[in-house]
Amino acid sequence: MGILERIKEIEAEMARTQKNKATEYHLGQLKAKIAKLRTQLLEPPKGASAGGDGFEVTKFGHGRVALIGFPSVGKSTLLTMLTGTHSEAASYEFTTLTCIPGIIHYNDTKIQLLDLPGIIEGASEGKGRGRQVIAVAKSSDLVLMVLDASKSEGHRQILTRELEAVGLRLNKRPPQVLFREDSTVDDLIDVIEGNRKYIKCVYVYNKIDVVGIDDVDNLARQPNSLVISCNLQLNLDRLLARMWEEMGLVRVYTKPQGQQPDFGDPVVLSSDRGGCTVEDFCNHIHRSLLKDVKYVLVWGTSARHYPQHCGLGHGLEDEDVVQIVKKKEKEEGGRGRFKSHTNAPDRISDRVKKAPLKT
């Protein structure tokens, strides 16, 4: 018996079982079996890449966003309008057959946007190119679920169910392992399996120009939702701003001692990609820098006063300015004498343009 047949058999048994306190344990065991079988189902064949031949795209930029949706909902048009990258669009389904990347330049950052083939009901079981699409979605920092505003709300539920069936948890946080909160059997299974991906998702309703104003208002008020029209180019600026908010990117500008900061090429950090502390900032520049750091000076919203002397654990916020002060070094040939050497690393000293801040 194949994996799909075993899953269907267990689901049928769950449907026949009455739900009460006496059967809770049995139902929990059945759910655990299904979770294990689904994990096996998505494992790539031996000798094959996880994303499929020629399907995965190398990560680029400061963040990655995946466009997920049914065929012909406007994903390709949205990619072209936001990035300028051509992705074939047509009135028939399955126009896009592979992953097409584009780059969004926004707020001095580069965000990689991926146009993925449309997925269908049953993608979690391998139908269509569901396995490859979901594998790429798992590697993203944010999912934009593109929906047709003129179609049934059931499409959103179907896509959410398909993604959750393979371990993608949308707009949820990992459960507390020690059960400091009320948790379900599904939460316990997620912790035990340990291969779930918790990712933010924005539900993007396209084609609002073909529905009534009341429908648009209703869709716009749904949680984690945003309405647009690629045809009339409506609300695309708000979509970019929402993507920025959800990804939580933090731009940090560098400032060598006695010189002007560089406001043209920020160091971009995020909590999902390493963290946003001073230590993460130093590691981003060069991992050997940490052993020489004495303290840093910080200007910006994270500082209580300007400048603030901060340690490695200080959390940085968007558009902070940082100056690194290095430890004193022994003079060559000296006996225990020290000299001050507060110049920042070469990468920092070479990145100077403009700013009024000095110490």
C-alpha positions in Angstrom: 0.0 0.0 0.0 1.4 3.4 -1.0 1.7 6.5 1.3 -1.3 8.2 -0.2 -3.5 5.1 0.3 -2.4 4.8 3.9 -3.2 8.5 4.5 -6.6 8.1 3.1 -7.3 5.0 5.1 -6.3 6.8 8.3 -8.4 9.8 7.4 -11.4 7.5 6.8 -10.9 5.9 10.2 -10.8 9.3 11.9 -14.0 10.2 10.1 -15.7 7.1 11.5 -14.5 7.7 15.0 -16.8 9.6 17.3 -15.1 12.6 19.0 -15.3 12.4 22.8 -12.9 12.2 25.7 -12.7 8.4 25.4 -11.4 8.7 21.8 -9.1 11.7 22.2 -6.0 9.6 22.7 -6.8 7.3 19.7 -7.4 10.3 17.4 -4.2 12.0 18.6 -2.3 8.9 17.6 -3.9 8.8 14.1 -3.1 12.5 13.6 0.6 11.8 14.5 0.7 8.9 11.9 -0.7 11.2 9.2 1.9 13.9 10.0 4.7 11.3 9.7 3.3 10.0 6.4 3.0 13.5 4.9 6.6 14.2 5.9 7.7 11.0 4.0 5.5 12.0 1.1 7.4 15.3 0.6 10.9 13.8 0.9 12.6 14.0 -2.5 13.6 10.8 -4.2 17.2 9.7 -3.5 19.6 11.5 -5.7 17.2 14.3 -6.6 17.3 17.9 -5.4 14.6 19.0 -2.9 13.3 21.7 -5.3 13.3 19.7 -8.5 15.7 20.1 -11.4 16.1 23.7 -12.4 13.3 24.8 -10.1 15.0 26.2 -7.0 16.5 29.7 -7.3 19.6 30.9 -5.4 18.8 33.3 -2.6 19.6 36.9 -3.4 19.1 40.2 -1.6 18.0 41.0 1.9 14.8 39.0 1.9 12.8 36.5 -0.1 9.0 36.7 -0.8 7.1 33.9 -2.6 3.9 34.4 -4.6 1.5 31.5 -3.9 -1.9 31.0 -5.5 -4.1 29.2 -7.9 -3.5 29.4 -11.6 -4.4 32.7 -13.4 -4.9 34.9 -10.3 -2.4 37.5 -11.5 0.9 36.4 -9.9 2.9 36.8 -13.1 1.5 40.3 -13.8 2.2 41.3 -10.2 5.8 40.2 -10.5 6.3 42.1 -13.7 4.8 45.3 -12.2 6.8 45.2 -9.0 10.2 44.1 -10.4 10.2 44.8 -14.1 11.0 41.1 -14.7 9.0 39.6 -17.5 6.9 36.6 -16.5 4.6 35.3 -19.2 1.0 36.1 -18.5 -2.0 34.8 -20.4 -5.7 34.1 -19.9 -5.2 30.3 -19.7 -4.1 28.4 -16.7 -0.6 27.2 -15.9 1.2 29.8 -17.9 4.1 29.8 -15.5 5.7 26.3 -15.3 8.8 27.1 -13.3 10.1 29.5 -10.7 10.8 33.0 -12.1 12.7 35.5 -9.8 12.7 39.3 -9.8 14.2 41.9 -7.5 12.3 44.7 -5.8 14.4 47.8 -4.9 12.7 49.4 -1.9 14.0 51.5 1.0 17.7 50.9 0.0 17.2 47.2 0.1 16.8 44.4 -2.4 14.0 41.9 -1.9 13.8 38.8 -4.0 10.3 38.1 -5.4 9.5 34.6 -6.7 6.7 33.9 -9.2 5.8 30.2 -8.6 3.6 28.0 -10.7 -0.1 27.9 -9.6 -0.9 25.1 -7.2 -4.0 23.1 -7.1 -6.0 21.2 -4.6 -4.0 18.1 -3.7 -0.6 19.8 -4.0 0.4 18.5 -0.6 0.0 15.0 -2.1 2.3 15.8 -5.0 -0.3 16.8 -7.6 0.9 19.2 -10.3 4.2 20.7 -9.2 3.0 21.1 -5.6 6.0 19.6 -4.0 8.5 21.9 -5.7 6.3 25.0 -5.1 6.0 24.2 -1.4 9.7 23.5 -1.0 10.5 26.9 -2.4 7.9 28.6 -0.2 9.5 27.0 2.9 12.7 28.8 2.0 11.0 32.2 1.9 10.8 34.9 4.6 7.2 35.9 3.6 4.4 34.4 1.6 2.1 36.5 -0.5 -1.0 34.4 -1.1 -2.5 35.9 -4.3 -6.3 35.3 -4.5 -8.9 36.3 -7.1 -11.3 38.7 -5.4 -14.1 37.6 -7.6 -13.8 33.9 -6.6 -15.0 32.0 -3.6 -13.4 32.6 -0.2 -13.0 28.8 -0.2 -9.9 29.2 -2.3 -8.0 30.8 0.6 -9.1 27.9 2.9 -8.0 25.3 0.3 -4.5 26.9 -0.1 -4.1 27.3 3.6 -5.0 23.6 4.2 -2.6 22.4 1.5 0.3 24.4 3.0 -0.5 23.4 6.5 -0.6 19.7 5.4 3.1 19.8 4.6 4.3 21.8 7.7 3.8 25.4 6.7 2.2 27.3 9.5 0.9 30.7 8.3 0.8 33.7 10.7 1.4 31.5 13.7 4.3 31.3 16.2 5.9 28.1 17.5 4.1 26.6 20.5 5.8 26.7 23.9 7.4 23.3 24.4 6.8 23.3 28.1 3.1 24.0 27.7 3.0 27.4 29.3 -0.2 27.9 27.3 -3.3 26.0 26.2 -2.1 23.7 23.3 -3.8 21.3 21.0 -2.8 17.8 19.9 -1.7 19.3 16.6 0.7 21.7 18.5 2.2 18.8 20.3 2.7 16.9 17.0 4.4 20.0 15.5 6.9 20.1 18.4 7.7 16.4 18.2 8.1 16.4 14.4 10.4 19.5 14.6 10.2 20.3 10.9 7.5 22.8 10.8 8.1 26.3 9.2 6.3 29.2 10.8 6.1 32.0 8.3 4.1 35.2 7.9 1.6 35.4 5.1 -0.3 38.3 3.6 -3.5 37.4 1.7 -3.5 39.6 -1.5 -6.9 39.9 -3.2 -6.3 40.8 -6.9 -8.9 41.9 -9.5 -10.9 44.1 -7.1 -11.9 46.2 -10.2 -14.4 43.4 -11.2 -16.3 43.2 -7.8 -18.5 45.7 -6.0 -17.3 48.2 -3.4 -19.0 46.3 -0.6 -17.1 43.1 -1.5 -13.8 45.1 -1.6 -14.5 46.6 1.8 -15.3 43.2 3.3 -12.1 41.6 1.9 -9.9 44.6 3.0 -11.1 44.1 6.6 -10.1 40.4 6.8 -7.1 39.7 9.0 -3.7 39.8 7.3 -5.4 40.8 4.0 -4.8 43.5 1.4 -6.7 44.3 -1.8 -5.1 45.3 -5.1 -5.8 45.5 -8.9 -2.9 44.7 -11.2 -5.1 45.8 -14.1 -5.6 49.3 -12.8 -2.4 49.4 -10.7 -4.4 50.1 -7.5 -2.9 49.9 -4.0 0.5 48.5 -5.2 2.4 51.1 -3.1 0.6 49.9 0.0 1.5 46.3 -0.9 5.2 47.2 -1.0 4.8 49.0 2.4 3.0 46.0 3.9 5.7 43.6 2.7 8.3 45.8 4.3 6.4 45.8 7.6 5.9 42.1 7.7 9.6 41.2 6.9 10.9 43.5 9.7 14.0 44.5 7.9 16.3 46.9 9.8 18.7 49.2 8.0 21.8 50.2 10.0 24.2 52.9 8.7 27.9 52.9 9.5 30.0 55.8 10.8 33.8 55.8 11.1 35.2 57.9 13.9 35.4 61.6 13.1 33.9 61.1 9.7 30.5 61.3 8.1 28.1 58.3 8.1 27.3 56.5 4.9 23.6 56.8 4.3 23.7 55.2 0.8 24.6 51.6 1.5 23.1 50.3 4.8 23.8 47.0 6.5 20.4 45.2 6.4 19.5 42.9 9.3 16.3 41.0 10.3 15.2 38.9 13.2 14.6 36.0 10.8 18.1 36.2 9.3 20.5 36.2 12.2 19.1 38.9 14.4 19.3 42.7 15.0 21.7 43.2 17.8 25.1 45.0 17.7 26.7 41.5 17.7 24.7 40.5 14.7 25.7 43.8 13.0 29.4 43.1 13.6 29.1 39.5 12.4 27.5 40.8 9.2 30.5 43.0 8.5 33.1 40.4 9.4 33.2 37.6 12.0 36.7 38.6 13.1 35.5 42.0 14.2 33.9 40.9 17.4 37.1 40.1 19.3 38.3 43.7 18.7 35.1 45.6 19.7 35.3 47.5 23.0 31.9 49.2 22.6 29.8 51.0 20.0 28.2 54.4 19.7 24.6 54.4 18.5 22.4 57.2 17.2 18.8 56.5 16.4 15.5 55.4 17.8 17.1 52.5 19.8 19.3 54.9 21.7 18.1 56.7 24.9 20.5 59.6 24.2 22.9 60.7 21.4 25.3 59.0 21.1 24.7 56.1 23.5 27.5 53.7 24.5 26.2 50.2 23.8 27.4 46.6 24.3 27.1 43.7 21.9 23.6 42.8 23.2 22.0 46.1 22.3 19.1 45.8 19.9 19.3 48.0 16.8 16.3 49.6 15.1 15.6 50.8 11.6 17.9 53.6 10.4 20.2 53.6 13.4 23.7 54.9 12.9 26.6 52.8 14.5 30.2 53.7 15.2 32.5 50.9 16.3 35.2 51.6 18.9 37.9 49.0 19.0 39.9 47.8 22.0 43.3 49.3 22.7 46.3 47.5 21.2 49.9 47.1 22.4 52.5 49.2 20.9 55.1 47.3 18.9 58.1 46.7 21.1 56.5 48.4 24.1 56.2 46.9 27.6 52.6 46.9 28.6 52.0 50.3 27.0 48.8 50.8 25.0 47.6 53.1 22.4 44.1 54.0 21.3 43.0 52.6 18.0 39.4 53.5 17.4 39.2 53.3 13.6 36.4 51.1 12.3 37.2 48.2 10.0 38.3 48.9 6.4 34.9 48.1 5.1 33.4 50.8 7.3 36.0 53.5 6.7 35.5 53.0 2.9 31.8 53.6 3.2 31.5 57.4 3.9 29.3 59.8 2.1 27.3 62.4 4.2 25.9 63.2 7.6 26.3 65.8 10.4 27.1 63.3 13.2 30.5 63.5 14.8 32.2 62.6 18.0 
